[in-house]
């Protein structure tokens, strides 16, 4: 089957699975197997009718058996689909599918000449394999032992001289024998296709889950920006690359002015909105090669790459701070914050990421104290009288 067809098949299977079962990936996988098997059973039972009609030598007894058992089986398995769709008990549905499937096969085996003469016996292996997949090793082993025990009992009856009912006419026996093998092959092929589709979907879901957890570990949950840990790692990588290329990098720390009064007077919801809007504005104002991160509270970190001249930094800083200073609408109420930004350059001011962050931090404090919006570190700056403002 083509991948697109496998995806559609998995989408069809997922339609019958309640959202409650999707929280656990392993449980979701087992439910997919269960639903897939139910759909295969329903399709296989319905597909028997045109085949039986095509065999002219088939006895009326087989047709009566088919019309006597096929509709109840289809209704029963449809009810199990409905139960899973409604979010009811998975294991009960799994046991019902395995038990009913085994019982139906044993019933067909008994009326078609017994275990030594029927072509249905090979389908019991499918039931045992599915029991392991859907119920786990222990329950699957118990199911396999029970099926093997019943099968062994039927073989014992056969070799002890017991004569099983055989509704199969001799003229149709060869055709049915071929059909049983083709039928078994088709069902196994469908089950393998379902298993392949679900395994592929499971891998994609686990990869997506892994990426989501990695994103959560390295990004701020409120703004979606990289967090301090990610900022530090990125800065170290950028400086290493700049060292090899001989390029310049600007490291900036930005603190919001006027944020605390908004948080205290208007409320934390307003503060959250301000942080989210500021984060979006900063991303829009920076170049694609630049980086911005939320490193704590209302403080943000900047990494400006490909700095060719000081004017490049000045242009970016002015654009960034102008964007932040625009009023922010909060339920019709305009909120205003500004930013104080400190910049340190690599390699002019330092060649170590930690040193550059410290220098940028002091430069930010000087910008805040002098109300100059942004300040670039200078060798003339004195830091000893600058307390930690955070």
C-alpha positions as CSV (number, residue, x, y, z in Angstrom):
1,X,0.0,0.0,0.0
2,X,1.1,3.5,-0.7
3,X,2.0,5.7,2.3
4,X,-0.9,8.0,1.6
5,X,-3.3,5.1,1.7
6,X,-1.7,3.9,4.9
7,X,-2.3,7.3,6.4
8,X,-5.9,7.3,5.4
9,X,-6.3,3.9,6.9
10,X,-4.8,5.1,10.2
11,X,-7.1,8.2,10.1
12,X,-10.1,5.9,9.6
13,X,-9.0,3.8,12.6
14,X,-8.4,6.9,14.7
15,X,-11.9,8.1,14.0
16,X,-13.3,5.2,16.2
17,X,-10.9,5.9,19.2
18,X,-12.1,8.2,22.0
19,X,-9.9,11.1,23.0
20,X,-9.5,9.6,26.5
21,X,-7.5,6.8,25.0
22,X,-5.1,9.1,23.2
23,X,-3.4,10.4,26.3
24,X,-1.3,7.2,26.7
25,X,0.7,6.5,23.5
26,X,1.0,2.7,24.2
27,X,-2.7,2.4,25.0
28,X,-3.5,4.4,21.8
29,X,-1.3,2.0,19.8
30,X,-3.2,-1.1,21.2
31,X,-6.5,0.6,20.5
32,X,-5.5,1.1,16.9
33,X,-4.7,-2.6,16.7
34,X,-8.0,-3.5,18.2
35,X,-10.1,-1.2,16.0
36,X,-8.1,-2.3,12.9
37,X,-8.8,-5.9,13.6
38,X,-12.5,-5.2,14.2
39,X,-12.7,-3.4,10.8
40,X,-10.9,-6.3,9.1
41,X,-13.3,-8.8,10.7
42,X,-16.3,-6.8,9.5
43,X,-14.9,-6.4,6.0
44,X,-13.9,-10.0,5.8
45,X,-17.4,-11.3,6.9
46,X,-19.1,-9.0,4.4
47,X,-16.8,-10.1,1.6
48,X,-17.8,-13.7,2.1
49,X,-21.2,-13.1,0.6
50,X,-20.2,-12.4,-3.0
51,X,-17.7,-15.2,-2.9
52,X,-20.2,-17.7,-1.7
53,X,-22.7,-16.6,-4.3
54,X,-20.1,-17.1,-7.0
55,X,-19.7,-20.8,-6.1
56,X,-22.6,-22.6,-7.7
57,X,-21.9,-25.9,-6.1
58,X,-22.0,-24.5,-2.6
59,X,-24.7,-26.1,-0.4
60,X,-27.6,-24.2,1.0
61,X,-26.5,-25.3,4.5
62,X,-23.4,-23.1,4.2
63,X,-25.5,-20.2,3.0
64,X,-27.9,-20.7,5.8
65,X,-25.0,-20.7,8.3
66,X,-23.6,-17.6,6.8
67,X,-26.9,-15.7,6.9
68,X,-27.5,-17.0,10.4
69,X,-24.1,-15.9,11.8
70,X,-22.9,-13.0,9.6
71,X,-25.4,-10.3,10.5
72,X,-25.1,-10.9,14.3
73,X,-21.3,-10.9,14.1
74,X,-21.3,-7.6,12.1
75,X,-23.7,-6.0,14.6
76,X,-21.7,-7.3,17.6
77,X,-18.4,-6.0,16.3
78,X,-20.0,-2.7,15.3
79,X,-21.3,-2.4,18.9
80,X,-17.7,-2.9,20.1
81,X,-16.5,-0.1,17.7
82,X,-19.2,2.1,19.2
83,X,-18.1,1.2,22.7
84,X,-14.5,2.2,22.0
85,X,-15.7,5.3,20.2
86,X,-17.6,6.3,23.4
87,X,-14.4,5.8,25.5
88,X,-15.6,2.6,27.4
89,X,-13.4,-0.2,28.6
90,X,-10.6,-1.2,26.3
91,X,-9.7,-4.6,27.8
92,X,-13.4,-5.7,27.8
93,X,-13.6,-4.9,24.1
94,X,-10.3,-6.7,23.4
95,X,-11.3,-9.8,25.3
96,X,-14.7,-9.8,23.4
97,X,-12.9,-9.5,20.0
98,X,-10.5,-12.3,20.8
99,X,-13.1,-14.5,22.3
100,X,-15.7,-14.0,19.6
101,X,-13.1,-14.4,16.9
102,X,-11.8,-17.7,18.3
103,X,-15.4,-19.0,19.0
104,X,-16.5,-18.2,15.4
105,X,-13.4,-19.9,14.0
106,X,-13.9,-23.0,16.2
107,X,-17.6,-23.0,15.2
108,X,-16.8,-23.0,11.6
109,X,-14.1,-25.6,12.1
110,X,-16.6,-28.0,13.8
111,X,-19.1,-27.8,10.9
112,X,-16.6,-28.1,8.1
113,X,-15.1,-31.5,8.9
114,X,-13.1,-30.9,12.0
115,X,-9.5,-29.7,12.5
116,X,-7.9,-32.2,10.1
117,X,-10.1,-31.4,7.2
118,X,-10.9,-27.7,7.4
119,X,-9.0,-24.7,6.0
120,X,-10.0,-22.4,8.9
121,X,-7.5,-23.7,11.4
122,X,-4.7,-21.5,10.1
123,X,-6.7,-18.4,11.0
124,X,-6.4,-19.3,14.7
125,X,-2.8,-18.2,14.6
126,X,-4.0,-14.7,13.7
127,X,-6.2,-14.6,16.8
128,X,-3.3,-15.7,19.0
129,X,-0.9,-13.1,17.6
130,X,-3.4,-10.4,18.1
131,X,-4.0,-11.5,21.7
132,X,-0.3,-10.9,22.4
133,X,-0.4,-7.5,20.7
134,X,-3.6,-6.2,22.3
135,X,-3.6,-7.8,25.7
136,X,0.1,-8.1,26.6
137,X,2.3,-11.1,27.0
138,X,0.7,-12.7,30.0
139,X,-2.9,-12.5,28.8
140,X,-1.8,-13.4,25.3
141,X,0.0,-16.5,26.5
142,X,-3.1,-17.6,28.4
143,X,-5.2,-17.0,25.3
144,X,-2.8,-19.0,23.2
145,X,-2.8,-21.9,25.7
146,X,-6.6,-21.9,25.7
147,X,-6.8,-21.9,21.9
148,X,-4.2,-24.6,21.7
149,X,-6.0,-26.7,24.3
150,X,-9.3,-26.5,22.5
151,X,-7.6,-27.3,19.2
152,X,-5.9,-30.2,20.8
153,X,-9.2,-31.5,22.2
154,X,-10.7,-31.3,18.7
155,X,-7.8,-33.2,17.2
156,X,-8.1,-35.8,20.0
157,X,-11.8,-36.2,19.2
158,X,-11.0,-36.6,15.5
159,X,-8.4,-39.3,16.0
160,X,-10.6,-41.1,18.5
161,X,-13.1,-41.6,15.7
162,X,-15.5,-38.8,16.4
163,X,-17.2,-37.7,13.1
164,X,-17.6,-33.9,12.7
165,X,-20.4,-32.3,10.7
166,X,-19.3,-31.3,7.3
167,X,-21.6,-29.0,5.3
168,X,-19.0,-28.6,2.5
169,X,-20.1,-30.3,-0.7
170,X,-17.4,-32.3,-2.4
171,X,-17.8,-30.3,-5.6
172,X,-16.9,-27.1,-3.8
173,X,-14.3,-28.5,-1.5
174,X,-11.3,-27.6,-3.7
175,X,-12.5,-24.1,-4.3
176,X,-13.1,-23.6,-0.6
177,X,-9.7,-25.0,0.2
178,X,-8.0,-22.5,-2.2
179,X,-10.3,-19.7,-0.8
180,X,-9.3,-20.4,2.8
181,X,-5.6,-20.0,2.0
182,X,-6.2,-16.8,-0.1
183,X,-8.6,-15.5,2.5
184,X,-6.0,-16.1,5.3
185,X,-3.3,-14.4,3.2
186,X,-5.5,-11.4,2.5
187,X,-6.4,-10.9,6.1
188,X,-2.8,-11.2,7.2
189,X,-1.8,-8.7,4.5
190,X,-4.4,-6.3,5.8
191,X,-3.3,-6.7,9.4
192,X,0.4,-6.2,8.4
193,X,-0.6,-3.1,6.5
194,X,-2.5,-1.8,9.5
195,X,0.4,-2.6,11.8
196,X,2.8,-0.9,9.4
197,X,0.6,2.2,9.2
198,X,0.1,2.4,13.0
199,X,3.8,1.9,13.6
200,X,4.7,4.7,11.3
201,X,2.2,7.0,12.8
202,X,3.4,6.0,16.3
203,X,7.0,6.9,15.4
204,X,5.9,10.3,14.1
205,X,3.8,10.9,17.2
206,X,6.7,10.0,19.5
207,X,9.1,12.1,17.5
208,X,6.7,15.0,17.8
209,X,6.3,14.4,21.5
210,X,10.1,14.3,21.9
211,X,10.4,17.6,20.0
212,X,7.7,19.1,22.2
213,X,9.4,18.1,25.4
214,X,12.7,19.4,24.0
215,X,11.0,22.7,23.1
216,X,9.5,23.0,26.5
217,X,13.0,22.4,28.1
218,X,14.6,25.1,26.0
219,X,11.8,27.7,25.6
220,X,9.7,30.0,27.7
221,X,6.2,28.8,28.1
222,X,4.6,32.2,28.1
223,X,6.3,34.0,25.2
224,X,7.6,31.0,23.2
225,X,11.1,32.6,23.1
226,X,14.2,30.6,24.0
227,X,14.9,30.5,27.7
228,X,18.1,31.3,29.6
229,X,19.6,27.9,29.1
230,X,19.0,28.0,25.4
231,X,20.3,31.5,25.2
232,X,23.6,30.5,26.9
233,X,24.0,27.5,24.6
234,X,23.3,29.6,21.5
235,X,25.6,32.4,22.6
236,X,28.5,29.9,23.1
237,X,27.9,28.4,19.7
238,X,27.6,31.8,18.0
239,X,30.9,33.1,19.6
240,X,32.7,29.9,18.6
241,X,31.5,30.4,15.0
242,X,32.5,34.1,15.1
243,X,35.9,33.1,16.3
244,X,36.5,30.9,13.3
245,X,35.0,33.4,10.8
246,X,36.6,36.5,12.3
247,X,33.2,38.2,12.5
248,X,31.7,40.5,15.2
249,X,28.8,39.7,17.5
250,X,26.8,42.1,19.7
251,X,25.4,40.7,23.0
252,X,22.5,42.6,24.5
253,X,20.5,42.5,27.7
254,X,17.2,44.4,27.8
255,X,15.0,45.2,30.8
256,X,11.5,46.5,30.6
257,X,10.8,49.9,32.3
258,X,7.3,50.4,33.6
259,X,6.4,46.7,33.6
260,X,6.1,46.2,37.4
261,X,3.4,48.9,37.9
262,X,1.3,47.2,35.1
263,X,1.8,43.9,36.8
264,X,0.9,45.2,40.2
265,X,-2.0,47.6,39.3
266,X,-3.6,46.1,36.3
267,X,-2.9,42.5,37.0
268,X,-0.8,39.5,36.0
269,X,-3.0,38.9,33.0
270,X,-2.1,42.3,31.7
271,X,1.6,41.6,32.5
272,X,1.5,38.4,30.5
273,X,-0.1,40.1,27.5
274,X,2.7,42.8,27.7
275,X,5.4,40.2,27.7
276,X,3.8,38.3,24.8
277,X,3.4,41.4,22.7
278,X,6.9,42.6,23.5
279,X,8.3,39.3,22.5
280,X,6.5,39.3,19.2
281,X,7.6,42.9,18.5
282,X,11.2,42.1,19.3
283,X,11.2,39.1,16.9
284,X,9.7,41.2,14.2
285,X,12.2,44.0,14.7
286,X,15.3,41.8,14.6
287,X,16.9,40.3,11.5
288,X,16.5,36.6,10.7
289,X,20.1,35.9,11.8
290,X,19.6,37.6,15.2
291,X,18.4,35.8,18.3
292,X,16.2,37.0,21.2
293,X,15.4,35.1,24.4
294,X,13.5,35.6,27.6
295,X,16.1,35.0,30.3
296,X,13.9,35.8,33.3
297,X,11.0,38.0,34.5
298,X,10.9,41.1,32.2
299,X,14.5,40.7,31.0
300,X,15.5,39.6,27.5
301,X,18.7,38.6,25.9
302,X,19.8,39.5,22.4
303,X,22.5,38.1,20.1
304,X,23.2,40.2,17.0
305,X,25.3,38.5,14.4
306,X,27.1,39.7,11.3
307,X,27.8,43.1,12.9
308,X,30.0,45.0,10.4
309,X,29.8,48.5,11.9
310,X,28.6,50.2,15.1
311,X,25.9,51.9,13.0
312,X,24.4,48.4,12.4
313,X,23.9,48.0,16.2
314,X,22.6,51.5,16.6
315,X,20.0,51.0,13.8
316,X,18.8,47.7,15.3
317,X,18.6,49.0,18.8
318,X,16.6,52.1,17.8
319,X,14.2,50.0,15.8
320,X,13.8,47.5,18.6
321,X,13.2,50.0,21.4
322,X,10.8,52.0,19.2
323,X,8.7,48.9,18.6
324,X,8.6,48.1,22.3
325,X,7.5,51.6,23.2
326,X,4.3,51.5,21.1
327,X,1.2,51.3,23.2
328,X,-0.3,47.8,23.9
329,X,-4.0,47.4,23.9
330,X,-5.4,45.4,26.8
331,X,-9.2,45.2,26.7
332,X,-9.4,48.8,25.3
333,X,-6.8,50.1,27.8
334,X,-3.5,51.3,26.4
335,X,-0.5,49.9,28.3
336,X,3.0,51.4,27.8
337,X,6.4,50.1,28.6
338,X,9.9,51.0,27.4
339,X,13.2,49.2,27.4
340,X,16.6,49.8,28.7
341,X,19.2,48.0,26.6
342,X,22.9,47.3,27.2
343,X,25.3,46.1,24.5
344,X,28.7,44.5,24.6
345,X,30.7,43.6,21.5
346,X,32.7,40.5,20.6
347,X,35.7,40.6,20.3
348,X,36.3,44.3,21.2
349,X,34.9,44.1,24.7
350,X,35.6,40.5,25.6
351,X,36.0,37.0,24.1
352,X,34.1,35.0,26.8
353,X,30.3,34.6,26.8
354,X,30.0,35.1,30.5
355,X,32.2,38.2,30.5
356,X,30.1,39.7,27.6
357,X,26.9,39.0,29.5
358,X,28.3,40.8,32.6
359,X,29.4,43.8,30.5
360,X,26.0,44.0,28.7
361,X,24.3,43.8,32.1
362,X,26.3,46.8,33.4
363,X,25.7,48.7,30.2
364,X,22.0,48.0,30.6
365,X,22.1,49.4,34.1
366,X,23.8,52.5,32.9
367,X,21.2,53.0,30.2
368,X,18.4,52.6,32.8
369,X,20.1,55.1,35.2
370,X,20.9,57.7,32.5
371,X,17.5,57.2,30.8
372,X,19.3,56.9,27.5
373,X,17.3,53.9,26.3
374,X,20.4,51.9,25.2
375,X,24.1,52.0,26.0
376,X,27.1,50.3,24.5
377,X,29.8,49.2,26.9
378,X,32.8,51.4,26.9
379,X,36.2,50.9,28.5
380,X,35.6,54.1,30.5
381,X,32.5,52.6,32.2
382,X,33.0,51.9,35.9
383,X,31.0,49.0,37.4
384,X,32.1,49.0,41.0
385,X,29.4,51.4,42.1
386,X,26.6,49.6,40.1
387,X,24.5,47.4,42.4
388,X,22.7,44.4,41.0
389,X,19.4,45.9,39.9
390,X,17.7,42.5,39.3
